[in-house]
Amino acid sequence: MKRKSAMMAVAGLALMSVTPAFAASPEVEAYCFAQAEQVRPALTQPEKEAYIASCIADATATQGRKSKY
């Protein structure tokens, strides 16, 4: 049982160290964080996280393909 637990721990650490393929650039994250700090009235922590996530999604969105028809 200890060997299985050790293998799971090593696999988990290896997966956590991998950088996500679609991570936003640090400049975009810094910009969105600064924008969230300037919102008035001040946002709560969950609201701030949602604002930043939405901002990053808007900044990193790609254009869809045009339909043939």
NORCOR-V157746 format. One record per backbone hydrogen bond with DSSP energy under -1.0 kcal/mol. CO is the residue of the C=O (numbers start at 1). NH is the residue of the N-H. Records with the same first field share a line. If there is no record, write none. Layout:
BEGIN
CO: NH  NH
END
This chain:
BEGIN
1: 5
2: 6
3: 7
4: 8
5: 9
6: 10
7: 11
8: 12
9: 13
10: 14
11: 15
12: 16
13: 17
20: 23
25: 29
26: 30
27: 31
28: 32
29: 33
30: 34
31: 35
32: 36
33: 37
34: 38
44: 48
45: 49
46: 50
47: 51
48: 52
49: 53
50: 54
51: 55
52: 56
53: 57
54: 58
55: 59
56: 60
END
